Amino acid sequence: MSENTIDMAIGATLRDLRESIGLNAKQLAESADVSAAMISRIENGQVSPSISTLEALSTALEVPMVSFFRETTSSNHVDFTHVKKGQGINSTRIVDDHSHDFINLASHNRRDFGFEAHIVTMEKQDTQAPIYVGHGVVFMHILNGEAKFNYGQKQIHLKPGDSLTLDAELSHGIKKVISDKFSFLTIKAEKR
């Protein structure tokens, strides 16, 4: 890519990132300690921003600096995982006398963001399932069976087809499996 094409790509990305979080150029300039005129010149591809300017903008926008180069050919590589039906990494979690199986479908970690996806299968047991406290957000979609789920002081009855999204910083976990088997898709995402 020519230098001007790279400048245009960086500018378009900066505008997209700024607008995606609802900031105008003046607000971003104040947050990054960069002039509003400089923001405008970068977004219009009229100037090649310095590394220190890009670092200030990435901090203000809370994105990695490499995000500004996403439309350039120098960053035409990304990681991806394709797990075919019935595949994944089979695992078992044992906590005291309790155990349950899960399949790791995905794990993707970047410097700024982490993501995991599992299919969990639990059987009715007399033992207590683990209680979790973490960071980020957890999404669950119930595939089969029924269970009681504790989220802080609240108990939720989960049935097939139900979905649940929660802040992982409050204690959460399966209190009791009601059916013989209970399975669900769970996705956890957190800012690093």
C-alpha positions, 0 to 999 in steps of 0.5 A: 500500500502507498503511504497515502492509502495507509493514511486514509485507512488509518483515518477511516478506522479512527473515525469508525472507532470514534463514532462507534462509542459516540464521541465527536472529534472534540471529545476524543481530542480532549480525552487523548490530549490531541488537538481537534484539528489533528483528529480531523486531519488524521481522519481525512488521511491528510497526515501520518500520525506519529506512534505517540499520537496513535498510542494516545488515541488507542488509550482514549478509545480503549482499543489496541494500537494495532486496531488502527491498521486493520484495513491495511495489508500489513495486518491481513492475518487473524486467528480463527478456530473452526470446530466441526459438529461433534468435535472439540476438546472433551474435559471433566471438571472435578470439585470435591465430590462433584464432577461434570463434563464439558466440551471446549468449543473455542478459546480466543485471547488477545492482549485486550480481550478474552473469550471462551465457549463450552458445552457443559453437561451435568448429571443429577448428583447429591454433591454441590456444583462449583460456585464461580466468581470472575470478571466479564460477562457470561452468556448461557443458553440451555440445550436440554434438561432443567436446573436451579441456578443461583446468581447472588441471592437470586435463584433462577429456574432454567429450562430448554431454550432459556438464555441467561446473561450475567455479570461474572463478578457476582457469585453464580453457579448451578444449585441443583440439577432437576432432570437426569441430565442438564446441558447448556452452551456457555460463553464467557467474554472479558476485557483483559 
